[in-house]
Amino acid sequence: MVARLKLPPNQKFLVGVIEAAGLLNRNADYFDKNIRYSRRFLDMNIEKQGGQFSTELLKKYSVEMK
């Protein structure tokens, strides 16, 4: 039997570049060249530590950019 980890729904997760690009429906190269260092992305402080991005803020960014 596999134990499943139960986390609160408001738990914040950090993901890497490939996962962040996937959440924004982009490939990793496009994400690095056109999104990651854009003024809007940097102003939102989505990158929390080197190469780690907040999923909560990525979701907010994707909604605002549509």
Sequence and secondary structure as in RCSB ss.txt:
>XXXX:A:sequence
MVARLKLPPNQKFLVGVIEAAGLLNRNADYFDKNIRYSRRFLDMNIEKQGGQFSTELLKKYSVEMK
>XXXX:A:secstr
        TT   EE HHHHHHHTT  HHHIIIIITTSHHHHHTT EEETTEEEHHHHHHHHHHT 
